[in-house]
Structure formats: structure tokens, C-alpha cells
Amino acid sequence: MKADKKTRTLRDLVLILSLLCIGLILFFILRGSMQAGTQVAVIVDNETVATYSLLTDGEYPLLDGKNLLVIEEGAAYIGESECPDHLCERMGRIRKSGARIVCLPHHLTVKII
């Protein structure tokens, strides 16, 4: 019985490691296939309210100054926000197509297109 239990544990370990390896390979394939975007869309309540070029550096106040979108060196990020937890500021710079920054309290999404 002890040999059977060891075999089952070994099989479980091999299965877990195999799934982990497959997941990592897929992650790197999908991440590598993302292309750099050229524009950033500002979406409020599922409606695009503005689009800016990532090729032009600038600072853009959003939602009557509640958030500040900063575009520098082909990347966008939230520089300032009035939300209580400031998570959108900590999401960092985005530059790849499909990447997003979300500010839930203000119903704001910044998406690279």
C-alpha cells in the first residue's frame, strides 16, 4: 500500500508540474505576441470619451480633474487620482495593445488600442 500511495503522489506531482509548465509557456507566448499600441482610449461608463496618441507626450485631466492621464515615451499611466485607494496610480505604465488601467470608483478605463 505504501508503494501505491507513493506512486499516486508522484503522478500528482508530475501532473501539477506539467500543467504549470504549459501555463507558463502559454503566458510567454501570449505576452510576446502583444504589439505596442499607438493610441490610448479613455472610457467612462463603457463609452469612449477621448482618444490620445501615444506618440505625443502630455498630461490630460480626466473627469473634471479627478484623474490625470500622463503620456510619456510611448506609455500611459495615471499620475494623480482622487479615488480613496489610488489603485489606478499603482497599476503602472501601459504600452502594449489591449493593456488597461481601471479606476472603479470613477467608472474609468484607460485602454491601449
Backbone torsions as a table, in degrees:
resi	resn	phi	psi	omega
1	MET	NA	-35.4	-179.9
2	LYS	-65.3	-37.1	178.4
3	ALA	-65.4	-38.6	178.9
4	ASP	-64.7	-40.9	179.6
5	LYS	-67.2	-39.8	178.1
6	LYS	-65.3	-39.9	178.8
7	THR	-64.0	-43.5	179.1
8	ARG	-64.3	-42.0	178.2
9	THR	-63.8	-40.7	178.3
10	LEU	-64.7	-41.8	177.7
11	ARG	-63.1	-42.6	177.8
12	ASP	-60.5	-43.4	179.8
13	LEU	-63.3	-43.2	178.2
14	VAL	-63.0	-42.5	178.8
15	LEU	-62.3	-46.3	-179.7
16	ILE	-62.2	-45.7	179.1
17	LEU	-64.6	-37.8	177.9
18	SER	-63.7	-46.0	178.7
19	LEU	-63.9	-38.3	177.8
20	LEU	-63.9	-43.8	178.6
21	CYS	-63.3	-43.8	178.4
22	ILE	-61.8	-42.8	177.9
23	GLY	-61.6	-44.0	178.7
24	LEU	-64.7	-41.7	178.7
25	ILE	-61.9	-45.8	177.9
26	LEU	-62.6	-39.6	178.4
27	PHE	-59.0	-48.2	-178.2
28	PHE	-70.4	-33.2	176.7
29	ILE	-65.6	-47.6	-179.8
30	LEU	-67.1	-38.4	179.8
31	ARG	-67.5	-38.5	179.8
32	GLY	-71.0	-25.0	-178.0
33	SER	-82.1	-11.0	178.9
34	MET	-71.7	133.2	-179.1
35	GLN	-101.0	155.1	177.0
36	ALA	-66.4	134.7	179.4
37	GLY	-83.6	167.8	179.4
38	THR	-116.4	-15.9	-179.1
39	GLN	-137.8	159.5	175.3
40	VAL	-122.9	130.9	178.7
41	ALA	-103.9	136.8	176.3
42	VAL	-103.8	118.9	-175.0
43	ILE	-118.8	125.7	177.9
44	VAL	-123.3	125.4	-178.4
45	ASP	51.6	47.0	177.7
46	ASN	63.0	22.3	178.0
47	GLU	-128.9	126.1	179.7
48	THR	-70.9	120.4	-178.1
49	VAL	-106.0	-18.2	179.3
50	ALA	-161.1	154.2	175.0
51	THR	-136.5	132.4	-179.7
52	TYR	-126.7	152.1	178.0
53	SER	-82.3	139.3	175.5
54	LEU	-79.7	-8.5	-179.0
55	LEU	-83.7	-13.4	-179.0
56	THR	-114.4	118.5	177.8
57	ASP	-69.3	145.7	178.0
58	GLY	176.7	170.8	176.5
59	GLU	-123.0	131.0	-174.5
60	TYR	-129.6	113.8	176.3
61	PRO	-70.3	136.5	-179.5
62	LEU	-119.7	150.0	176.1
63	LEU	54.6	52.9	179.9
64	ASP	56.3	38.2	176.0
65	GLY	87.8	4.8	-179.7
66	LYS	-70.9	-29.8	177.6
67	ASN	-132.1	152.0	176.9
68	LEU	-123.3	114.9	176.3
69	LEU	-88.2	126.9	179.1
70	VAL	-116.1	132.0	175.5
71	ILE	-118.3	119.4	179.7
72	GLU	-140.9	134.2	173.1
73	GLU	49.8	42.2	176.5
74	GLY	77.7	13.3	179.3
75	ALA	-129.7	152.2	178.8
76	ALA	-120.1	146.4	175.5
77	TYR	-157.1	162.3	176.5
78	ILE	-89.6	116.3	-178.1
79	GLY	-82.1	-38.5	-179.8
80	GLU	-143.3	149.4	177.7
81	SER	-152.1	148.2	177.4
82	GLU	-94.2	5.0	-179.1
83	CYS	-71.4	155.1	-172.6
84	PRO	-65.6	-34.3	-175.5
85	ASP	-102.3	-11.7	177.8
86	HIS	56.4	30.2	178.7
87	LEU	-63.2	-36.0	-179.2
88	CYS	-62.8	-30.9	177.3
89	GLU	-70.5	-31.6	-177.5
90	ARG	-85.5	-3.1	179.7
91	MET	-72.8	-13.8	174.0
92	GLY	82.3	-168.6	-177.5
93	ARG	-86.1	140.4	176.3
94	ILE	-122.5	142.0	179.6
95	ARG	-144.9	-15.0	-177.8
96	LYS	-89.0	145.2	-179.9
97	SER	-57.1	130.2	-179.9
98	GLY	94.4	-15.6	179.3
99	ALA	-68.2	148.6	-175.9
100	ARG	-137.7	154.0	166.7
101	ILE	-123.1	133.0	-176.6
102	VAL	-124.0	133.4	173.3
103	CYS	-118.5	98.4	-175.4
104	LEU	-64.0	-42.4	-178.5
105	PRO	-59.8	-30.5	-178.5
106	HIS	-102.4	5.2	179.8
107	HIS	55.9	39.2	-174.0
108	LEU	-111.6	135.4	173.5
109	THR	-130.0	133.0	174.3
110	VAL	-113.8	120.9	-171.9
111	LYS	-129.5	135.9	175.8
112	ILE	-82.5	131.1	177.9
113	ILE	-125.2	NA	NA
